[in-house]
Amino acid sequence: MTPAIPVDDSAARYEPYDFSRPAQLGREHTRQLEAAFEAFARLWSAQLTAKIRMRAHLSLEGVELVAYDEYADSLPATTAMVAASFADRDETCIVQFDLDSALLWVVQMMGGRGTTLPEARTFTPIEMALVRHLMAETFENLGASLGPLLPGEPVLGGVHYNPQYLQVISSSAAVVVARYAMRLGDIQTTATVMLPASAVIDGLAQTGADAATAHPAGLALAQLRSTPMEVALRLAPITIGAGEVLDLAPGDLLRLPHPETTPFELVAGSTPIARAVPGARGSRLACTITTIHEEKNR
């Protein structure tokens, strides 16, 4: 029977790379952003709970790097998008949530009691003022949570309803998107935070540089010095035939070529590091270092 020829399954093992999408976030940067966005979720949850007199909870579902038009396409056709800007920069960040969720916030803040989501619609002037006041503190929480990852404190801007018409950045520009599951009492809804990648890339790079400089060479050397390493005393080796090895029996003597007056080799792994003579310390065997090999041989 002719043996089967293995088929190259590289196409199945490797996903095709989409050059139209931005490069993905590195693992360390993703962890930094996730930690910051989770801190924001806790602050926003506490703020909403206190302001709307209803238990609110947000949980981070994920952080991703996508093109802005892909982010906009993932949102409802009509939604609440609150924009904020950074001083002396052109980038705009967005906190997005459903209109019916925001209307429930207003009902609660006005003293009502909502058990279901109101019908989604645009805000009246009074509702807009309440939402803007609420979101001003939300952006303060965002700035406190992301800290050095942002180029400055986000300053509240306008409220928009249509993601297809809100062109705050080039459609192909990379943006960082944090997606949240939001629970208001027994009601489940969603929210997102969008940051232009250009606004956070400097902060990510800087925190990475700080982390690198936070571990000077002295700490690395201290870690190296505390690393466990096995050492052993070694005699000069002897070469014998395999047949002699097979014929060995208890009581046999092997003549070792190591002179009695020659120190043993002290080795770490297979690397000689010094010479030493055997001795004792109390009831335990020990060795006394006689010479250290040259640095170049270590």
Steps between C-alpha positions, in 0.01 A plus 500: 500500500635843410540714813281806512676827431445748784297800396627846590236626740660840559191672364294331770752566777558870432229760470539733200624847588264784412715791385198731503482476882740674736770299672385337822595615848794334670427274796654736756318804358172306497545412868571864586189620319281226647610590852429870437160438339401265784587776748280737297216244510513498880498880523221540245292232675537679833417837342185373328383318812533818706348737243205304360407323827506161330765232531721516193775260404739499206729214400768524236441256214815577305742752353577501129677705237285562190448758230259781589251410227488142635424637845230731365341214303474291818280761674122540474376738230382737774685514828656743748860590422655751738825648370790651692825658385849545641669836547729602211420182307264415217399153620149440631391217728145368531290338769201327337187353656145423392247783496243298695759441774567873528127576512468253788780690678302822457179341633688383809676834555165683474354290781319244288530125524577311180464126474529483121693695241312797352452524126819632341488861375720809494536709815294804590698807615445411869597138440805615306611720791466211747689259273779751436537565874521126560751447220729781614574293812523183291782649293674606822486134603636396161794736537569378853487135393721520193732762650832516311359297210308811391661820364303708751166536673204440263275807477130444435380594153178435311241223507427329167244244390611351168837318485503517120486880504744552788833512319739590782791318337596351165291192419812284461678633809572252779299534820508317833153378598396373843166319502293469817199304615286735711238390749250752642304318767367199309542665158788395275652741250839595352747787478831572329796734536697601191848654508702588190809278502715806432381648831618208711799364308739748661369415845536127439854548373590721796364260760692221328819705517434579867454131572829421328694765692332400826718186505863619499796275441556463874164327544571268209837415653338438838248268337782318322696462824199346677430245224552142628784310328632150565878457529704180532856380551630302204799268468692452179291272275596147393418338167414129494329273253129430498570133569683588818205709612265208442729269699519725805396338826493602868855496642675580168768771512552761232835675477433872463764716327454782752823553705445495876669839545306675219193708602161404362312710243209699639242513221167675450313284256778399263702822539813493723503806724771422758728237656444367850628238743264281705458559870240500772299747704370338813323180400454609138731469201629826360760637259753779518543722193864513392483694173234681293510461123554808290191714430513422128450131576187544711 
